[in-house]
Amino acid sequence: MGIAYFTCSVCGSTYFGQEVQYTCPRDGANLDVHCDFETAETKPGIESVLLSPKQSIWRYASLLPVPDPGFAYTPLHQVGLTPVYQPELLRERLGLKQLWIKDESRNPSASFKDRASAVVVARALQTKEEVIIAASTGNAGAALACMAASVGMHAIILAPRTAPPAKVAQLLVFGAQVILVDGNYDQAFDLSIAASQTFGWYNRNTGYNPFTAEGKKTAAFEIWEQVLRKLDSAAPPLTIYIPVGDGNIISGVYKGFQDLLSLGWIERLPRLIGVQAEGSAAIANAYLAGKDTIEPVNAVTIADSINVDLPRDGLRALRAVRETHGTYIKVSDEEILQAIPILGKVGIFVEPAAAAAYAGLVRALATGQQDSAAPVLVLCTGSGLKDINAVMRAIPAAPVIEPTTESLKKVIYG
């Protein structure tokens, strides 16, 4: 499909064609992209998706603002359609009737951020951009570097010098031009925007480029295809736990379900639960205080992927939860670390930010905020290989023994 128009998420102003590129010219707020299918007399049919042979986000091309870019045998065309697991051990442990874990580590660069980068790169190809820049603590940059490399586009990544080495290594291996900023993510973000304005580079930043949410909404389409279509219509609404940093993932997922609702493919919205680390909880603080404005925090958390002082998509992230009758939950770094080996013991290896979503579910059950009879899905957004140093804090060190059976017996049997 294509773009019908843009609307400002705050003032509601409407823009067409080449009038805007990033944010609303009037108030600087994020723009919502409206696709051609929303205004077309003939809507896309469910069969166009379910019968598609494409095993990626591009099976939903009829619901996206950019066309399938091709490059069929590259990572760009292999993003999405990640698996959902039903770990019975966890379901029984938590006392839930139904539980799914969606594992985004199966994406080409091992995180959810590939979805946004794939659509942004497709847009950059469409508009014939030559250089694309992003600020990132690691995952968004790795996703961009991977997608850009697959089509031969030059990517520049500004990352805080404190970014996990494993993530920086990914950026470099994918051939991006990596520059470490002696500052935090928010400072790198501001510098990337200044660079775009100065040098004319295309900017991929979440909470700035409207096409990032369009990529992230594809997770909603997959959850619909993999889970929602199979649920009993009389059951309580599906509840989805989502880790939240700058707010763009949860706002993108919400946008995807809105699209499905407008098409008549679903009859109600799932309940969205945003989970933030206690040390980086600007959006949760606003929600729990009943405010419509978000105050920045001095963010400090082990979950670097959701470590944000000022969320760039916070207002839409608030709206996503309020309009789905969800809530925000804050979890401690200790709860996040405890969640990593729990998920690992059912074969799911996650980084701290992804573990936060599961920790949020545990906290919700303990505080009576989650109905055990309602179906639940936890969105795990990135691989544990992204931040080995943090993951190692969650598990005991392996013992070192002499190479004898007696030594082995002592360790195994005590």
C-alpha positions as CSV (number, residue, x, y, z in Angstrom):
1,M,0.0,0.0,0.0
2,G,1.1,3.5,0.6
3,I,0.7,6.6,2.8
4,A,-2.7,8.4,2.8
5,Y,-1.8,11.1,5.3
6,F,-0.2,11.9,8.6
7,T,-1.8,13.2,11.8
8,C,-0.2,14.7,14.8
9,S,-0.6,12.6,17.9
10,V,-1.2,15.7,20.1
11,C,-2.8,18.5,18.2
12,G,-4.5,16.3,15.5
13,S,-3.2,18.3,12.6
14,T,-3.3,16.5,9.2
15,Y,-0.5,16.5,6.7
16,F,-0.2,15.1,3.2
17,G,2.6,14.0,0.9
18,Q,5.9,15.8,1.3
19,E,4.6,18.3,3.9
20,V,6.3,16.5,6.8
21,Q,9.1,14.0,7.3
22,Y,9.5,13.4,11.1
23,T,7.4,15.3,13.7
24,C,4.6,17.8,13.7
25,P,5.8,21.2,12.6
26,R,3.4,22.9,15.0
27,D,4.2,21.2,18.3
28,G,7.0,18.8,17.6
29,A,4.9,15.8,18.6
30,N,5.1,12.3,17.0
31,L,3.1,11.7,13.8
32,D,0.8,8.8,13.2
33,V,1.0,7.3,9.7
34,H,-2.3,6.6,8.0
35,C,-2.1,4.0,5.2
36,D,-4.0,3.9,2.0
37,F,-6.1,0.9,3.1
38,E,-7.8,3.1,5.7
39,T,-9.4,5.3,3.1
40,A,-9.8,2.8,0.3
41,E,-13.3,1.6,-0.6
42,T,-12.0,-2.0,-0.9
43,K,-10.2,-3.2,2.2
44,P,-7.5,-5.8,2.3
45,G,-8.9,-9.3,3.0
46,I,-7.7,-11.7,5.6
47,E,-6.8,-14.2,3.0
48,S,-4.2,-11.8,1.6
49,V,-2.3,-12.4,4.8
50,L,-3.1,-16.0,5.7
51,L,-2.4,-17.3,2.2
52,S,0.8,-15.3,1.7
53,P,3.9,-17.5,1.3
54,K,6.1,-14.8,2.9
55,Q,7.4,-15.8,6.3
56,S,8.2,-12.3,7.5
57,I,6.6,-8.9,8.2
58,W,6.2,-8.5,4.4
59,R,3.3,-10.8,4.4
60,Y,1.5,-7.8,5.9
61,A,2.6,-5.4,3.1
62,S,-1.0,-4.6,2.3
63,L,-1.2,-3.0,5.8
64,L,2.1,-1.1,5.7
65,P,2.9,2.4,4.4
66,V,5.8,1.2,2.3
67,P,5.9,-1.5,-0.4
68,D,7.8,-4.7,0.0
69,P,11.3,-3.6,-0.9
70,G,12.4,-6.9,-2.4
71,F,15.9,-8.2,-1.5
72,A,14.2,-11.5,-0.9
73,Y,17.3,-13.4,0.1
74,T,18.7,-10.8,2.6
75,P,18.0,-10.1,6.3
76,L,15.8,-7.3,5.3
77,H,13.3,-9.8,4.0
78,Q,13.6,-12.2,7.0
79,V,12.4,-9.9,9.8
80,G,9.4,-11.0,11.9
81,L,7.1,-14.0,12.1
82,T,9.0,-14.8,15.3
83,P,7.8,-17.9,17.3
84,V,5.4,-17.9,20.2
85,Y,6.0,-20.6,22.8
86,Q,3.6,-22.1,25.4
87,P,5.9,-23.1,28.2
88,E,3.8,-25.4,30.4
89,L,6.3,-25.3,33.3
90,L,6.0,-21.5,33.5
91,R,2.2,-21.5,33.0
92,E,1.8,-24.0,35.9
93,R,4.3,-22.1,38.1
94,L,2.3,-18.9,37.6
95,G,-1.1,-20.5,37.9
96,L,-2.3,-19.1,34.6
97,K,-4.8,-20.7,32.3
98,Q,-3.0,-19.8,29.1
99,L,0.5,-18.3,28.6
100,W,2.5,-17.5,25.5
101,I,6.0,-16.1,25.2
102,K,6.8,-14.3,21.9
103,D,10.6,-14.6,21.3
104,E,11.9,-11.7,19.3
105,S,15.5,-12.9,19.5
106,R,14.8,-14.9,16.4
107,N,15.0,-11.7,14.3
108,P,18.2,-11.3,12.1
109,S,20.0,-9.0,14.6
110,A,18.4,-10.8,17.6
111,S,15.9,-8.1,18.7
112,F,12.5,-6.6,18.2
113,K,14.1,-3.5,16.8
114,D,14.6,-5.2,13.4
115,R,10.9,-4.6,12.7
116,A,11.3,-0.8,12.8
117,S,14.6,-0.8,11.0
118,A,13.3,-2.9,8.2
119,V,10.4,-0.5,7.5
120,V,12.5,2.6,7.9
121,V,15.1,1.2,5.5
122,A,12.4,0.3,3.0
123,R,11.2,3.9,3.3
124,A,14.8,5.2,2.8
125,L,15.1,3.0,-0.4
126,Q,11.7,4.4,-1.6
127,T,12.9,8.0,-1.1
128,K,16.4,7.3,-2.4
129,E,18.3,8.2,0.8
130,E,22.0,7.6,0.8
131,V,22.9,7.9,4.5
132,I,20.9,6.9,7.5
133,I,21.7,7.8,11.1
134,A,20.4,6.7,14.5
135,A,21.1,7.1,18.2
136,S,21.0,3.8,20.1
137,T,22.1,2.0,23.3
138,G,22.6,-1.0,21.0
139,N,19.6,-2.9,19.7
140,A,18.1,-0.2,17.4
141,G,21.6,0.6,16.1
142,A,22.4,-3.1,15.5
143,A,19.0,-3.5,13.7
144,L,19.7,-0.5,11.5
145,A,23.2,-1.6,10.8
146,C,22.0,-5.1,9.8
147,M,19.2,-3.9,7.6
148,A,21.3,-1.2,6.0
149,A,24.1,-3.6,5.3
150,S,21.8,-6.0,3.6
151,V,20.9,-3.4,0.9
152,G,24.3,-1.6,0.7
153,M,23.2,1.6,2.5
154,H,25.6,3.6,4.7
155,A,24.6,3.7,8.3
156,I,26.0,5.9,11.1
157,I,25.3,4.9,14.7
158,L,25.8,7.2,17.7
159,A,25.9,5.1,20.9
160,P,26.7,6.1,24.5
161,R,30.2,5.0,25.4
162,T,28.6,2.9,28.1
163,A,26.7,0.7,25.6
164,P,27.3,-3.0,26.2
165,P,30.4,-4.2,24.2
166,A,28.5,-7.1,22.6
167,K,26.1,-4.6,21.1
168,V,28.8,-2.3,19.9
169,A,30.5,-5.3,18.3
170,Q,27.4,-6.1,16.3
171,L,27.3,-2.6,15.0
172,L,30.9,-2.8,13.8
173,V,30.6,-6.2,12.3
174,F,27.6,-5.1,10.3
175,G,29.9,-2.4,8.8
176,A,28.2,0.7,10.3
177,Q,30.2,3.8,11.1
178,V,30.0,3.7,14.9
179,I,30.8,6.8,17.0
180,L,30.6,6.5,20.8
181,V,29.3,9.6,22.5
182,D,30.7,10.7,25.9
183,G,27.2,11.0,27.3
184,N,23.9,9.2,27.7
185,Y,21.3,8.0,25.1
186,D,19.3,11.3,25.3
187,Q,22.4,13.3,24.4
188,A,23.2,10.9,21.5
189,F,19.6,11.2,20.3
190,D,19.8,15.0,20.2
191,L,23.1,14.9,18.4
192,S,21.7,12.6,15.8
193,I,18.9,15.0,15.0
194,A,21.2,17.9,14.8
195,A,23.4,15.9,12.4
196,S,20.4,15.0,10.2
197,Q,19.4,18.7,10.0
198,T,23.0,19.8,9.3
199,F,24.1,17.1,6.8
200,G,20.8,16.0,5.3
201,W,21.1,12.4,6.5
202,Y,17.9,10.3,7.0
203,N,17.1,9.8,10.7
204,R,15.8,6.4,12.0
205,N,15.3,7.4,15.7
206,T,12.4,5.9,17.5
207,G,10.0,8.5,18.8
208,Y,11.0,10.7,15.9
209,N,10.7,8.9,12.6
210,P,7.0,8.0,12.2
211,F,7.9,4.8,10.3
212,T,9.4,3.1,13.3
213,A,6.0,2.6,14.9
214,E,4.8,1.2,11.6
215,G,7.4,-1.5,11.7
216,K,6.7,-2.3,15.3
217,K,3.0,-2.6,14.7
218,T,3.7,-5.8,12.7
219,A,4.1,-7.6,16.1
220,A,0.4,-7.0,16.7
221,F,-0.4,-8.5,13.3
222,E,1.6,-11.6,14.2
223,I,0.0,-11.9,17.7
224,W,-3.4,-11.7,15.9
225,E,-2.4,-14.4,13.5
226,Q,-0.6,-16.7,15.9
227,V,-2.8,-16.3,19.1
228,L,-5.9,-14.1,18.9
229,R,-7.5,-15.9,16.0
230,K,-7.4,-19.1,18.0
231,L,-8.8,-17.8,21.2
232,D,-12.4,-18.4,22.4
233,S,-14.4,-15.2,21.8
234,A,-16.0,-15.6,25.2
235,A,-12.7,-15.6,27.0
236,P,-11.3,-12.5,28.8
237,P,-9.3,-10.2,26.6
238,L,-5.7,-11.2,25.9
239,T,-3.3,-9.4,28.1
240,I,0.1,-8.5,26.7
241,Y,3.2,-7.5,28.8
242,I,5.6,-5.2,26.9
243,P,8.9,-3.8,28.2
244,V,8.9,0.0,27.8
245,G,11.8,2.5,27.5
246,D,11.1,5.4,25.1
247,G,7.5,4.1,24.5
248,N,7.7,3.3,20.8
249,I,7.2,-0.5,21.0
250,I,4.0,-0.3,23.0
251,S,2.6,2.6,20.9
252,G,3.5,0.7,17.7
253,V,1.8,-2.5,19.0
254,Y,-1.2,-0.5,19.9
255,K,-1.3,1.1,16.4
256,G,-1.3,-2.4,14.9
257,F,-4.2,-3.6,16.9
258,Q,-6.1,-0.3,16.1
259,D,-5.5,-1.1,12.4
260,L,-6.9,-4.7,12.9
261,L,-9.9,-3.3,14.7
262,S,-10.7,-0.8,12.0
263,L,-10.5,-3.6,9.4
264,G,-12.9,-5.7,11.4
265,W,-10.4,-8.5,11.8
266,I,-10.7,-8.3,15.6
267,E,-13.7,-7.3,17.7
268,R,-11.8,-5.8,20.7
269,L,-8.4,-4.6,21.7
270,P,-6.1,-6.7,23.8
271,R,-5.2,-5.3,27.2
272,L,-1.6,-3.8,27.1
273,I,0.6,-3.7,30.1
274,G,3.7,-1.5,30.0
275,V,6.6,-2.6,32.2
276,Q,9.3,-0.2,33.2
277,A,12.4,-0.6,35.3
278,E,12.0,1.3,38.6
279,G,15.2,3.3,37.8
280,S,13.8,4.3,34.4
281,A,10.1,4.8,34.9
282,A,9.2,8.2,33.5
283,I,6.1,6.9,31.7
284,A,4.9,4.7,34.5
285,N,5.3,7.6,36.9
286,A,3.1,9.7,34.8
287,Y,0.5,7.0,34.4
288,L,0.4,6.1,38.1
289,A,0.1,9.8,39.0
290,G,-2.8,10.3,36.5
291,K,-0.8,12.9,34.6
292,D,-0.8,13.7,30.9
293,T,2.7,15.1,30.9
294,I,5.9,13.1,31.3
295,E,8.8,14.4,33.5
296,P,12.3,13.2,32.6
297,V,14.2,11.1,35.2
298,N,17.8,10.4,35.8
299,A,17.6,6.9,34.5
300,V,19.7,4.1,36.0
301,T,18.9,0.5,35.3
302,I,20.7,-2.7,34.4
303,A,18.2,-3.0,31.5
304,D,20.1,-0.7,29.1
305,S,17.6,-1.1,26.2
306,I,14.9,0.6,28.3
307,N,17.2,3.0,30.1
308,V,15.8,6.4,29.1
309,D,15.8,9.7,30.8
310,L,13.1,11.4,28.6
311,P,10.9,8.9,26.6
312,R,10.5,10.2,23.1
313,D,7.2,8.5,22.5
314,G,5.8,8.7,26.0
315,L,2.4,10.3,25.3
316,R,1.4,7.7,22.8
317,A,2.7,5.0,25.2
318,L,0.4,6.4,27.9
319,R,-2.5,6.4,25.5
320,A,-1.9,2.8,24.4
321,V,-2.3,1.6,28.0
322,R,-5.2,3.9,28.9
323,E,-7.3,3.1,25.8
324,T,-6.8,-0.7,26.3
325,H,-7.7,-0.7,30.0
326,G,-4.2,-1.8,30.8
327,T,-1.7,-0.4,33.3
328,Y,1.9,0.4,34.0
329,I,4.1,-1.7,36.3
330,K,7.5,-0.9,37.7
331,V,10.0,-3.7,38.5
332,S,13.3,-3.6,40.2
333,D,16.6,-4.6,38.7
334,E,16.7,-7.5,41.1
335,E,13.3,-8.8,39.8
336,I,14.6,-8.4,36.2
337,L,17.7,-10.4,37.0
338,Q,15.6,-13.1,38.7
339,A,13.5,-13.4,35.5
340,I,16.4,-14.2,33.2
341,P,17.2,-17.7,34.5
342,I,13.5,-18.5,35.0
343,L,13.0,-18.0,31.3
344,G,16.3,-19.7,30.5
345,K,15.1,-22.9,32.2
346,V,12.3,-23.2,29.6
347,G,14.8,-22.6,26.7
348,I,14.3,-18.8,26.2
349,F,17.5,-16.7,26.6
350,V,16.7,-13.0,27.1
351,E,18.5,-9.8,27.9
352,P,17.5,-7.7,30.9
353,A,15.0,-5.5,29.0
354,A,13.2,-8.5,27.7
355,A,13.2,-10.1,31.1
356,A,11.5,-7.0,32.5
357,A,8.2,-8.0,30.7
358,Y,8.2,-11.4,32.5
359,A,9.1,-9.7,35.8
360,G,6.1,-7.4,35.2
361,L,3.8,-10.4,34.9
362,V,5.1,-11.9,38.1
363,R,4.6,-8.6,39.9
364,A,1.1,-8.2,38.5
365,L,0.1,-11.7,39.7
366,A,1.5,-11.0,43.1
367,T,-0.3,-7.7,43.5
368,G,-3.7,-8.9,42.1
369,Q,-3.4,-6.9,38.9
370,Q,-3.6,-10.0,36.6
371,D,-6.6,-12.3,36.3
372,S,-5.2,-15.8,36.2
373,A,-8.1,-17.0,34.0
374,A,-7.2,-14.4,31.3
375,P,-4.9,-15.4,28.4
376,V,-1.5,-13.8,28.7
377,L,1.3,-13.1,26.2
378,V,4.8,-11.8,27.2
379,L,6.8,-10.0,24.6
380,C,10.5,-10.8,25.0
381,T,12.3,-8.3,22.9
382,G,16.0,-9.3,22.7
383,S,18.5,-12.1,23.1
384,G,20.6,-12.6,26.2
385,L,23.7,-12.6,24.0
386,K,23.2,-8.8,23.6
387,D,24.4,-8.2,27.2
388,I,26.4,-11.1,28.6
389,N,27.9,-9.1,31.4
390,A,24.4,-8.3,32.8
391,V,23.2,-11.8,32.2
392,M,26.1,-13.2,34.1
393,R,24.9,-11.3,37.2
394,A,21.7,-13.3,37.1
395,I,23.3,-16.7,37.4
396,P,25.9,-18.5,39.6
397,A,29.4,-19.0,38.2
398,A,30.2,-22.4,36.9
399,P,32.5,-24.5,39.1
400,V,36.0,-25.3,38.0
401,I,37.2,-28.9,38.7
402,E,40.1,-31.2,38.2
403,P,39.6,-33.5,35.2
404,T,38.7,-36.6,37.3
405,T,35.5,-38.5,37.9
406,E,36.0,-38.0,41.6
407,S,36.0,-34.3,41.2
408,L,32.9,-34.5,39.0
409,K,31.1,-36.8,41.4
410,K,31.8,-34.3,44.3
411,V,30.2,-31.4,42.3
412,I,27.2,-33.4,41.1
413,Y,26.4,-35.4,44.2
414,G,28.0,-33.4,46.9
